[in-house]
Amino acid sequence: MIIELGVVGILVGILSGFFGIGGGTILVPILLFLGYDMKTAIGISVIQMVFSSVYGSYLNFKKGTLDLNMVLIIGLGGFVGALLSAVIVSRVDAFALEVLFFAFVIFALARMYVKTERYDTTIEPHPALLFFIGMVIGLFSISIGVGGSILLVPILVGFLHVNLKNAISAGLFFVVFSSVSGVIGLSMARVLDYESGLIIGMASLLGVFIGIFLKHQVEEDLQKRLLLLFYVAVAFYLFIRLVGNE
């Protein structure tokens, strides 16, 4: 099982570095296929996200694609939202949360697809709005085991006109805050499989290095098409889950 978990970690790390995601969107269904229950899979996913997001953000910062000033505020909002997710999950039906998350993914995907223009300037909204955006994303994403960048990247590109490569770097940095907060909350609930999480997390570091290297080798237009394809696949997966849980 260690070898299988290591391979999974590398694969998830590559996707994390290239697309700026935490990896939970891919990791959770893989773990379910391997026989883990949903709560344990979410816990392992959150542990892995800490590894991939911290290391990936360090590499992005060295390459100059990470704007700390903007993302720090969003990240702090995500940290608060992720802490509150335990309260929301305990009071809201899981199916309702997944429906809402699916709606957010479709909206964000549509917004990113429509806004294909290139902008010379980035919109700088009020810090309170950035904090609120981060809090909402952190609130809903950690509750289903993903980092939240799948929603943040389209918002940054479509609404704030951020360069795609910088938006992907920002998305991965956001996951640092949401995943650390998620680990704190889930550890209190005693649902973390630390051994499996650490194996996958350590293996994902190699994958993140490969993914970020590949991100800087491709043209932005190609990367955007691949990102849109990835989001469509995620939306399809969420739709299948919702239909199956009805």
N, C-alpha and C positions, 0 to 999 in steps of 0.2 A: 504493500500500500504506500510505502514511503516514496518509491519510484514514481508511482502513478500521481501522487500529490505533487512531487517535484516537477513533473512534466506539465501538469495543470498550472502550477505556479508560473512557470516560464511563459506559457501561452497567454495567461491572463496578464502578465507583466508586459508582454509585447503590445497587446491591445491597449493597456493602460497608458504606456508611454506614447504610442502613436496617436491615439484618439483623445488623450487627456482625460480618461475616465478612471474611476476607482477600480473597476474590474468586477464589481459585484453583479452587474447585469449578466455577465457571462458565467461567473464562478458559482453563483447560487444554483442555477439549473444543472450545472455539471455535478455539483456535490449531491444534489437530489438524485441524480442518475446513479451516483456511486453508492447510494443507500443511506445518506445522512438525512435526518429529519429537518424540517423547515427552520426551526429555531436554531438548531446547531449550525446549519448551513449559513444562516444570516450572521451568526457570531463569528464563524471562521472567515467569512467574507469581509467583515469589518476589520478583523485583525490584519488580514492581507492588505487591505486598503491603506492602513497606517504605513506599512513598509513601502508600498509602491508609490504612494503620494509624496512621502517625505523625500525619498531618494530621487524621484522624478522631478520634483520641484527644485531640488538642489542642482540637478543637471540643467534644467531650463533656466535657472537663475544665472548659471555660469555662461550660458549661451546668449544671455541678454534678452530673452523673450518673456520674462516674468515681471509684470508691473506690480510691485509689492504695495504701493500706496492705495490703489483701487481695490485689489483683491483682499487686502487685510481687513477692510471694513466688511466686505461681503462674507469673508471667512468667519469673523467674529459673530456675525448674524447666524451663520450656519452652525456654529458651535452651540449657541443658545437654542436654536431650533431643534438640533439633534438631542439636546438634553431634555427638551419638552416632549420629544416624540414618544417617550415611554408613557407619559400621561395620556396623550392622544390615542395611542394604540390601545390602551386599556379601556377606553370609553367609546371608540368608534369601531364599527365592524370592519374586519380585514378586507372583505370584498369591496366595501365602499371606498377604502383607502386606495385599493388597486385601480378601481374605476377612475378615481380622481387623478391618480398618477398617470394612467393611460391617457386621459384627456389632456394633461399637461404636456406629455410627450408629443402627442399629435399637434397641439397648438404650437409648441416650440419648433417642431419639425417644419410645419407649414410656414411659420414666420421666417425661418432660416432659408427655406427654399425660395420663397418669394423675393426676399431681399438679396438679390445677387449683385447689386451695384457695389462698386468700390468707393469708399469714402476717404477724403483727405484728412478729415478731423474726427476725433473721437468725442462723443457726447459725454459730458461729465455731470451726472445727476447729483442731487443732494446726498450727502453721506447717510442720512436717515433712510432714504429710499434704498440705497445699496444694502444697508443693514437689514432692512425689511425683506428684500429679495433673498438675501442669504438665509434669513431665519425661516422663511416659508419653504425654501428648497430643502434645507436641513431637516425641517420638521417632517416632511413626507418621505424623503429619500431613505433615511436611515431606518425608518419603520419597515421597509421592505428589503433592506440589505444592500442598497446601492449608495454611492457617494454623493450623488447630486449633480455632477458635472454634465450629465446627459441633458439636464435642463438649463444649466448655467451657460454653457457654450452657445447655444442658439440665441439666448437672451442677449449675451454680450455682442454677438455678431449682428443680429437682426435689429436690436433696439438701440444699442450703444455704439454701433459701427466700429467695434474693435477688430483689428486684424485677426484673421483666423488662427494663425500660429500662436499669437499672443493670447487669444481667447482659450485655446486648448491648454496652454500653460497655466492660465488662470484657473481653468476648470480643475486641473490636477491639484493645484495648490489649495483650492477650496476643500478638496477631499481630505486634506490634512486635518482641518478643523472638524469637519463633520465626522470623520472616522475616529479620531481621538475621543471626541465627545461620545460617540456611539460605544466605544470600548468601555468607557467609564460607566455608562448606563447599563450595558449588558452584563458587565462584571458584577454589578449589584444584584442583577436578576439571576446570576449564577447559571448562565446558559452558554458560556464560552468554552470551546474545546481548544485550549492553548496549544497543545502539541501539534495538531493538524494545522492550526492557524500559523504557527511559527514555521513549519515546514514549507507551506505554500508561500508565506510571506518572504522567507529567505530566498526561495527559488525565483520569486517574482522580480527580485532585484536585477538578476541577469536579463530577464525579459524586458524590464523597463529600460535598461541601457540600450538594448537592441531597438526597441520601439522608438525611443527618442532619436537615435541615430537615423533610423529610417524616415522619421518625420521631417528631418532637415535635408533629406536627399530628394524629396519629391516636390513637384510644383504645387503651389497653393490650390490651383483649380482641380488637380487630380486628388489632392487630399480632401477637398470639400466634397467631391463626388463620392469618394470612399466613405467619408463621414456620414453623408446623407444615406448611403446604402446601409451603413451600419445602423443608423437610427431607424430606418424602415424595418430592418430585421428585428430590432428591439421592440418596436411597436407591434409587429406581427406576433412575436413571442408573448407579449403582454396580453394581446387579444386572445390568443389560444388559451392562456391561463384563465382569463376571465370567462371564456365560454365553457371551459372545463369545470370551473368552480360554481357554475350556476346551479 
